[in-house]
Amino acid sequence: MDLGQFQRTYFEECAELLAEIEERLLAISAGDVDEESLHALFRAVHSIKGGAGAFGFDQLVSYAHVFETLLDAMRDGRVPVNAQSADVLIAACDILEQLVHAAQSNADLPEDYGADVSRALEALTKGEAVDFANNAEGSAGHIATDSEKPPEIAIEGEDFGLFVTLGDDKGDSQPESEDLSRTGDDTNGNKLDSPDTKTTLETVSLGAKGQFRITFAPAPDMFRKANEPLLLIRELLTLGLLRVHCFIDDVPSLPDLDAEGAYLNWRIDLTTDATIDEIKEVFEFVEDDCHLTILPLYQAKDGEFFVDSHGAYGLWQDPELYQGDDVQNLEIPIAAEDASQDKNSEQDLEKSGLITSPSLKAPAESRMISLPAKTQNENGSRNLAQRGQTTIRVDLDKIDRLVNMVGEIVITQAMLKEQVNKTRMDQSSTLLQGVEELSQHTRELQEAVMAIRAQPVKSVFARMARLVHDVAPGLGKDVKLTISGEATEVDKTVIEQLSDPLTHMIRNSIDHGVETPEVREANGKPRQGVIHLSAGQRGGRIVIEVEDDGAGLNRKRIRQKAEEKGLIFPNTELNNEQLDNLIFMPGFSTAETVSDISGRGVGMDVVKRNIQNLGGRITVQGDPGRGTKFVLTLPLTLAVLDGMIVRVGDETYVLPLSSIIETIRPSKQDIHQLVNNSEMLSMRGEFLPIIYLSRIFSVNQGIADATKGLVVIVDVEGGNRVGLVIDELMGQQQVVIKSLESNYRRLEGISGATILGDGRVSLILDPASISVIWEEGQASTKKLTQSYENETDKLLEPMKEIEAK
Amino acid sequence: MAKTVLAVDDSQTMRDMVSFTLRNAGFDVKLAVDGKNAIDVLGGKPIDLIITDINMPNMNGIELIQEVRRLTAYKATPILILTTESDGTRKAEGKAAGATGWIVKPFDPDKLIQVVNKVCP
C-alpha cells in the first residue's frame, strides 16, 4: 500500500506547524514562556518528524530528532528557556523550514546542512544535562537515560519476539497466571465449571537468547500411547525459559469426558539457546500423535509480550485475552471499581459542600444530583465532537473548479436576465420573478464559494512578527509589533501576494519610521517604538493598515527630493496628501544612507505596483513627529472584479472600478495640443496626458475628439493620473475575471477578459500598463496597433470556446 | 460486520494515513484529533479498537488510555499506541496506563493491518 499520496497533506500540515512553531518561539523570545507553549512546540516538531519518517525524508528526520530532544528537555524543565535559547530555537526553526522545503521540492541539501545549529541544539540539551545530573541523580536521571536511549531491539530477521514476564509483580500483564499445580487441577477436570478458559504456566530459567513459539495439540489418544505432555513441557524447561498457555476449550462436559482422552492443548513460548532442531527433539516421540508448530520469535524488549520481527509493533498483553467469554469476566471487577468511584465522587460532593445531608447516599438521590452535571457534560461533549468535525481539507484545485463553475453560472445568469429584460414582459410574470430570484441566489452562491477560498490574514501577519524580531535589533531600533484583526479573511491568492508588500512597508517603518531609542527618548516618546498592523473589512473591501509611532514623513525633504530627481516641477502646488504619496513614485528615496534593509529607492513603488496588481490601492499619511500610516485596500477576491463597462467605437471594454477617479466631459479649452500630436487635459490646474483608447487598440469608429466623448481619469503608476478617452459609459457591473494568460497569452494593456451579459467577450483594461504603452511613444504605438489588429481576431477565438463550454 | 477502529492523532497526515490503511483493509474508522475529542467521539459506546498517538494537545494519549480504561465499556478494548521507536519512556507509560501494545511510527501499512488483525480478530 502506498502512502505517498499523503505527502501533500503532510506538507500543508508542515507549513501550519512551522508557522505555529515560529509564532510560539517569537512569543518566548519576547519573554512570554508558558508550559503549554513548550508542549505545543514539542508536538509540532514531533509531528513534522513523524511524517518525515513515513515518507523517508531521512535528513529531516534526524534533524527534527535533535530539535525535538531539546524541546523535550525544555518542556520537562531540564533545560531552561530564555531569550537566548529562544534565538537558537528560532534559527533551528529556519533550518527545519528549509529542510521541509527541500523535501517538498526534492532538492538536495548538503549532508551537513544545519549542522552548526544542530550542534548548538545538542549543546543546549547536553549542557543542561550536566546540571541535571548534578541536581538530581536517582529516579529522574533514570528517566532521562531511558528516553535518550533507544530500546535495544535486535533485528535479526526472525519473525517474532517474546517477552517472558519475570517477577512482574504489578500483576497487570498476566491476570490469567496460575501456577503449575493449578494447571494440574484443570487437567483433572476439577475446574471445568470455572470461567477461566485457559491457564498459564510460568517458570524461570537462566539467560536465553533465541525465542520460539510452540503450539502443541496432542491427538486425543496421546495418553493411551503413554505420552505425558507435562513431561514434555518439563523437558522444554531444561532448554530455557518458558511461558505456557494451556487451552481447555476442547474439554467436553463431564458426561462426555473420556477420562483417558487428551483434550488440552498448549502454546509455549520458549526463550533458549537451543536450536530449533533441539526443540524438535523434545517432541521426537509424539511428533506423529500431535499437531505441532515451532516458530522462531523475535527478541522482545523488557515488558513486552510479543514483538514483530522488524520492531514494527509490540504487544504487552495477549490479544487472546480479548476474545471469547473472557471479556465478560474482565468486566466484573471494573463494574465494582466504577461503583466505588461513584461513591468517591459522592464523597467529593459532600466535601465540597454541595451535599450537606448525610442521608444522601441512597442511589436514586445521588443519581438525581449527578444528573445536571452529566447533562452538562453530554452537551459539552457534543459541542466538542462537532468542533472536531467542522473542518475538512479540500484540494485547492477542486475549489478553483467550483469557483470557475460558479463564474460560468454568473455569466449565464446575466445573459438570461438580459434576454428576459429585452422581451419587455409583464413585471408580474413568473419568468421574470424566477430570473430575479435566480440572480439573487447566484449572487449568494458566488459569495459563499468565494468565502471558501478566504483565509485569515493571520498567516501573513505572523510572518511580520518574525520580521520585526529579526530586523529591528540590527538597525539599533527597539520595536514592538502589535496586531489586530488577524482573523479577517481574504482570498488565498491575495494573502499569498500580500507578504512582499507588507514586508516592504514594515521594513520601511522600522528603518525610516521608528527612531532610535535615544532619539525617541529625547522627543519624549517611550524608547520602544510600536508598529501596529491591522486588518478589517470595510464596504466589500479589505483594509489593511500599517501604522508606526515614529518620525512621520518629512514633507519638506520629500518635496526637495522629488524636485531634485525631476519627479515634480519646482513650485508645483501639492497638498500634504499628494506630497506624502510622492514616496510611491519610481526611483524615489529620501533615506540619508542606503541601508541593506530598505532605502534603495526601489521599495515603495514596487509595493504600490504589487498592490495594484491585486486590484488594490495604497495611500500613506505621515504626520511629522507623530508617525506614518499606510492604508491598503484590497478586493475580497481576485475572481470577480467591480468593473465599469465602457464603449469605444464598436468595442466594449471593462475598466477596474478601483482605478477610476472620475469621469469628465471636457470642453475645448481644457484640451491642449502638443507639438508631437499628443494632447493634455488641464483639470483644476493639473495637466494630464490624454490617451485615446481607440488609437491604442485600433478600434474602428472610435471618437477622435475628446470633447465629443468622455475622459475617464484613472490612477496609474507612481501616483500619476491619465485621462482615457472613451465613447460612453455603459454601466457598472461585477465581472468574472478570465485569465488571458491561461487561455491565450499575456498582452500589454490588458489584465484579463470577461464575458458580458450579452455573451460578448470583453477585455479588462489595465490602465497602468496602457499608460506605459502610451509613454513608449507615438511611433511605437502605431506598431503596436498593427500587431493588435491581427491579434484581436485570434484572441477572440479561444474566448468564444470558453463561452461555448 | 466491519470492525470499528478509533484513530486518535493530532496530525492530519497521520490520521489520513491510518484511516486510509485501515479502511482499505475493511475496517470502519472513526477519527479524533486529541484525547478529549476521542472521549467525545467514543461517547461511551463500545468500539473494537483504539489506536492513539501519545503527544497531543488537550488530553494526551496516556491520559486518554487512563481515562478510557476507567470506563466499563472499554476495559477490554484493545488499545494500541503509535510511538516512535526511540521513545522508551512513553512506551513504558503507555503500558502502565493499560495499552495493549504499540506500533512504531512511521508505520508500515501492512504491519498496521497485521497488528490490528492480531488484537482485533
Interface residues (C-beta under 8 A of the other chain):
Chain A: M1 L3 Q5 F6 T9 Y10 E12 E13 E36 H39 A40 F42 R43 H46 S47 K49 G50 G51 G53 A54 F55 H65 I143 D146 S147 K149 P150 P151 I153 D172 G303 F305 F306 D308 H310 G311 A312 Y313 G314 L315 W316 Q317 P319 L321 Y322 Q323 D326 V327 L330 E331 I334 A335 E337 D338 Q341 S381 R382 L384 A385 R387 G388 R393
Chain B: D10 S11 Q12 T13 M14 D16 M17 F20 T21 N24 L31 A32 V33 K36 N37 I39 D40 V41 G43 N55 M56 P57 R70 L71 T72 K75 A76 T77 P78 L80 T84 E85 S86 D87 G88 T89 R90 K91 A92 K95 A96 G98 A99 T100 G101 W102 I103 V104 K105 P106 F107 D108 P109 D110 K111 L112 Q114 V115 K118 V119 C120 P121
